């Protein structure tokens, strides 16, 4: 399974193609209690990048909209269906895929991991993934109970998304929201942010991206 390199140093400002460019980052949250950190994740990115956000219906159970920065638009499943009424109208999951340079799903729940691995696309988030252009980077930061993380299905699903070219930001070991102690907790928003910045330092975006 492709994994993001660990972050061990501070990050300098990124130059894209030899000139400053604000990358377009699509942040997405699925239904894990770690979604309570989604506002913090958005704040980490929004001073450096153009940010749009997507949250599943389950994720919205944990997200306080007041924590989302004012300049970040948060899309939900309702926006996917309300934006289309007839042939010729824009399709939101396609428009977001076209807009983004990079997609980051954090948290990635066990359920959404299974959907992506099986090719299911029954909400806005998974439709974006199913329609994703895999010449563009897609990162995931799983969040789940330790026994869910160690479940044999998880390994199979991680192999499947690795074959798609999705990069894993590994979970960490800590006290989980359920009270258990073990591996499966989502990486901290600051680590996710630094991982993406370091990735772009090593892999500048092609000039064809959103030119």
C-alpha positions, 0 to 999 in steps of 0.5 A: 500500500502506497503510504505518504512519507512521514513528516520530520521537518518544517515546510518552506513555501511551495513554488509550483512550476517555478512560480507561486501558485495556490493549489486547489485542494478538495478536502472531504470527510466521511462518517467518523467521529474524527470529522470533528477535526474537519474544520481544523483541517480546513483552516490548516489548508486555506491560508496556503491553498484554494480549498473546497470541502465535501462532507457525507451525510454521516460526517455532518453529524460530527461537523460544526459548520461554524468551524469551517472557515468563511472562505471555504465552501462546504458541499453536501449530498443535498447540493449534488441533487439540487444543482441538477434539474435537466440535461445540460446542467452541471454535475457537481461531482464532475465539476469538483473533480475538474476543479481540484488539483488534489483530493484529501479524504480525512477522515476516511471511515471503514464504511467509505473505504469499503465503498471505494474499494468496491466501486460504489458511489452512492453519495457526493464524496464517493461519486467524486472518487469514482469519477476521479482523474487518477493522474491527479493525487488522491490521499486518504487518512483513515479513522476507525476503531482498532479492531476495524483497522485490524479486520481482514477486510481492511487489508483487502480494501487498502490493497484495492485502493492502492491499485487505484493509485490512492495514497495512504496517510497512515492512522496513529496509535492513541486513545480512541473516541470509543475509549479503546487504546490502539491503532486506527486514529486519524493522523492529526490535521497538521500532519496531513497538511504538512504531508500534502505540502511536502508532496507538492515540493517533491512533485510539482503540479503539471502546467496542464492542471487547471491552466 
